[in-house]
Amino acid sequence: MKLATLKDDSRDGRLVVVSRDLSQYQLVPKISATLQHALDHWDLVADRLEAVYTLLNAGDAVDAKPFDQQACHSPLPRAYQWADGSAYINHVELVRKARNAEVPASFYTDPLMYQGGSDSFIGPRDPIYALSEEWGIDLEAEVAVITADVPMGADVADAAQAIRLVMLVNDVSLRNLIPNELAKGFGFFQSKAASAFSPVAVTPDELGLDWSDSKLHLPLLVDINGKPFGKPNAGEDMTFSFAQLVAHAAATRELAAGTIIGSGTVSNKQGGLNGSSIDNGGVGYCCLAEVRMYETIETGKPQTGYLKFGDSVRIEMRDAQGASIFGAIEQTVAHYGERRR
């Protein structure tokens, strides 16, 4: 089934069930007022939510209304935990190669992961706010999952069973702030702006055969300023599956229902700078940093700039028939001062 959260005057919005074709929705306050409540009581409410979904798809829902992605918040407007991995080692290899550094052997067996801010996500159609273009504003198009409660030390099989929902994410990075933060040896903080998630989150069964081995085997479509920028397949070159990432996160702690785990920037292995862009027949990129890495490797310095105020980003995933699965993240970069007016 497909679930979304509509914005209202509260912090957590209103949970709705959305039809498969994203055309209709129904409020379900008598089942669960919010997505977090549904996740906390999944065994009690999932079948009832599924029944609403069935009626919506059959055109038999009594209180169905037209679904407007513009009205959506991120499925979880705030979460108890947001941990982002780096499951695509090709991305890591490019970063290291661009600065003439080796990838430690452990990176191929032990996932990278950082804990991001989760107290306030932004909606999929909200602006990407910043105070300065000099921060190096970059998108990072990813896939993410939401978990049930996960016990400490859960193995990969149990972690796979704990995946409740799948969605997309734009994990905004402020690239020019990252070097100084990493040099402190204490991880990201200021360099990670608020993330935005797709309008809709879906249960893994909704993805059919495209969800296999806890990976989503479909292209992730990225446009910048209306021009195709990336279409790498999210299931290819994913060194660590979502089940492995969830198990990694739960190795020394319990995970509460509603924990979000990200894949990291989707990245496929391909030719160098002249063969990796969509214009040159490649699958392109899911972040600007990656094309800058190719440029550094092949020309000695980056040539592509980061996002500027007024630039737009679109992130979406479509099924084999071309239908949007999660709806689209569509954001414009804006100065934070505009929000305060």
Summary of the structure (lengths in Angstrom):
residues: 341
radius of gyration: 19.4
end to end distance: 39.3
largest distance: 61.9
contacts: 1157
relative contact order: 0.18
helix: 28%
strand: 26%
